[in-house]
């Protein structure tokens, strides 16, 4: 099921849930995963996009291998908070995923996640070529970490 708010997404998760964060691009999908305690997001891989059936097959493989309990997709809102064509593509991807998995699917505002990922890779003195290879899954980890921090806050209130 697709959840519009992080609160509804949180309510749908079983305790001790490992999650995946996805940074959807036109050419790649950055994938990050969390631990079961929901404390840390770790970049996992970048999927080179081909077509939905192949992309989703790889995602389902990751979900099964890592025993994940939910998916958070970065929602690329405009800086003013409005939704443009990229948000529509992300929502369409979520609807298609929802047809093939029972896992809860949620969204997390990803504004500036790629900028933050780029800055972190630059600070780590990563070469331009290596940055290009890592940027999407590092951005996915920023998306997922933001959501994990919010989920943790929800549990304490």
N, C-alpha and C positions, 0 to 999 in steps of 0.2 A: 504494500500500500504506500502511496505517496503522501507525505505530510508537509504542509506548508510552513508550519512553525517548528522551531527547535523544541518547544515544550511538548507538542503533540508527538514529535519524533521520539523524544526521551521516554514518554509514557508507553510507547509501543515496544521499547527494547527490553529484553530480559536482563536480569542482573548480570554483572560481570561480562559485558558485551564487548567484543573486539569489533572495530569498525573499519571501513575503508573510506578514504577521502579521494574524490576524483576531480581532476582539473581537466575539463574537456576543451580540447582545441580542435581546429579543423583537420589537422594532420596527425595529432597525437592525443593520447589520454594519459595524463600523469596519475599514478596510483600511489597512495600512501596508506599505511595501516597503523592501527593503534594496538596497544596491549589490552588485556582484559580489564585492567583496572581503570582504563580510560585516562591515563596520565600523560602518555607520550605518543606523538605521531612520528612515524618513521617513513621516509621515502622508500618505495619498494621498486617500482619500475615504470618505464614509459612504454606504452603500447602504441605502435605505429598503426594509425587508423587505415583500414581497408574498406570494409563494409560492416554494417551493424552485426550481421550474424557472426562474423569472425571476431570482431571486437568484443561482443558480448560473450562469446564462447571462452575467450581468454579471461574475461572478468569472472565468469562463473567458475572457471578453473581456480583462479586465485581465491575466490570466496570459499570454495570447498577445501582447498589445501590449507588455508589459514583459519578455517572455522570461524568465519566472520558472521556477525549478527545484524549488520545494518550498513547502508551506503549513504554517504553524504556527498552531494554534488555541489561543486562551487557554482554559485549563481552569479554570472558576470553582469551585475547591475551597472548602469551608468553612474557617473560621479554624483549626479543629482538624485540618485535613488530610483530613477525610472528604469523600466525594462525595455530593452531594444531587441533586435534580431538575434543576438547571441543568447539572450535569456530564453527566447522562444525555442532555439535549437536545443538548449539544455533541457528545457521542460519536455520537448518531444523525445529526447533521448531517455529521460526518466520514464515517460509513459511506455516507451518500447521495452525498457528494462522491466518495468512493472508487470508486463505480460509474461515474462519468463522466470521471474523469481518471486518468492513469497516474502523476501526480506523487506523490512521497512526502508523506505527511501526518503531522504530529507534534503533540504537545501541549506547552504550557508553562503552568506554574502562574501564574495571573493575579491571585492575591490582591493586593489593594490597588492594582492598576494604574489603576483609575478614580480612586481617591483621589489618587494621584500626578499623574495627568493634570489633575484638577481644580485641585490646588495649583499646578501649573505655569501653567495658564491664568489663575488668580487673580493669581499673581505677575507675569504679563505684562499685568495690568490689562485683561483681555479682558471685554467686556460680557457680561451674563448671556445675552442672546440669542445672541451669537457663541459663547460657551462651550457652549451647548446644541447648536450646529451642529458644533462641533469635537471634543467630548469623546470620542466613540467612536473616531474615527481617531487621536486623540492617545493614547488608552488602547491601541489596537492597536500604536502605535509603541513604547510602554513594554513591552508584551508581547514584541514582536519584538526590541527592543534587549536585553532580558534574555536571550533565547535566543541572540542573536548573540554576546553577551559569553561565554556558556557554551560555545558552539561554538568560539570563538576559543581559549578556555582548553584545550579538548579537543585542539586541533591542536598545542599547545605541550607537552603532556605525553606 
